[in-house]
């Protein structure tokens, strides 16, 4: 939902300053209205994320998901709007673009209760101060282990890995960037979909070594070609969740083949 100032006034969202709002106010908002809280101050999303923003968000989330699936990891990655009660109180509530949570006890039906291990925010024109200043302070104070600020305008990624250093490290979009909370995961922003294809090739190789065949009755080569076509279709449709599941779930992959 795209909102105007008048929309906010009609909904009574006009209180200013800290400690004015709580999570209960967030939960009472109409469906489709996206808002966050920092120390009781309400921030309502006033614009729709750009295509580039969504492309980066979906691509990075998918790369992390495939890594977790390949490693059979226990962490969960969310790139579709998970609510996070980051300080475990009623005055702080955020919806990161990407959140990685490795402690399953933090997850419940309402989202995450406590700090994620990794948070990635993609900067939009209207939220630069929020991502670079307000959320930076909040995430550090709340105990987030690692925080990435992905800035499409300047084609730069600012990485804070507080377990290693207080100082950020800056990376250009052209460089593959290591995720600090893992030993062997690098993310690629400049070549998101190319990287996805490379990851899928690696995933198929690992599966073959483990004795898991991607081929159908007509043989491995034909089966892999069919899977490549399905992959391209799902990426075009931005159905990254379906693709992530298809990589590891043969029955679901067969269902998608019938639909495709």
Rosetta blueprint (number, residue, H / E / L):
1 X L
2 X L
3 X L
4 X L
5 X H
6 X H
7 X H
8 X H
9 X H
10 X H
11 X L
12 X L
13 X L
14 X L
15 X L
16 X L
17 X L
18 X L
19 X L
20 X L
21 X L
22 X L
23 X H
24 X H
25 X H
26 X H
27 X H
28 X L
29 X L
30 X L
31 X L
32 X L
33 X L
34 X L
35 X E
36 X E
37 X E
38 X E
39 X L
40 X L
41 X E
42 X E
43 X E
44 X E
45 X L
46 X L
47 X L
48 X L
49 X L
50 X L
51 X H
52 X H
53 X H
54 X H
55 X H
56 X H
57 X H
58 X H
59 X H
60 X H
61 X H
62 X H
63 X H
64 X H
65 X H
66 X H
67 X H
68 X H
69 X H
70 X H
71 X H
72 X L
73 X L
74 X L
75 X L
76 X E
77 X E
78 X E
79 X L
80 X L
81 X L
82 X L
83 X L
84 X E
85 X E
86 X L
87 X L
88 X L
89 X L
90 X L
91 X L
92 X L
93 X E
94 X E
95 X L
96 X L
97 X L
98 X E
99 X E
100 X E
101 X E
102 X L
103 X L
104 X H
105 X H
106 X H
107 X E
108 X E
109 X L
110 X L
111 X E
112 X E
113 X E
114 X L
115 X L
116 X L
117 X L
118 X E
119 X E
120 X E
121 X E
122 X E
123 X L
124 X L
125 X L
126 X L
127 X L
128 X H
129 X H
130 X H
131 X H
132 X H
133 X H
134 X H
135 X H
136 X H
137 X H
138 X H
139 X H
140 X H
141 X H
142 X H
143 X L
144 X L
145 X L
146 X E
147 X E
148 X E
149 X E
150 X E
151 X E
152 X L
153 X L
154 X L
155 X L
156 X E
157 X E
158 X E
159 X E
160 X E
161 X E
162 X L
163 X L
164 X L
165 X L
166 X L
167 X L
168 X L
169 X E
170 X E
171 X E
172 X E
173 X L
174 X L
175 X L
176 X L
177 X E
178 X E
179 X L
180 X L
181 X L
182 X L
183 X L
184 X L
185 X L
186 X E
187 X E
188 X L
189 X L
190 X L
191 X L
192 X H
193 X H
194 X H
195 X H
196 X H
197 X H
198 X H
199 X H
200 X H
201 X H
202 X H
203 X H
204 X H
205 X H
206 X H
207 X H
208 X H
209 X H
210 X L
211 X L
212 X L
213 X L
214 X L
215 X L
216 X E
217 X L
218 X L
219 X E
220 X H
221 X H
222 X H
223 X H
224 X H
225 X H
226 X H
227 X H
228 X H
229 X H
230 X H
231 X H
232 X H
233 X H
234 X H
235 X H
236 X H
237 X L
238 X L
239 X L
240 X H
241 X H
242 X H
243 X H
244 X H
245 X H
246 X H
247 X H
248 X H
249 X L
250 X H
251 X H
252 X H
253 X H
254 X H
255 X H
256 X H
257 X H
258 X H
259 X H
260 X L
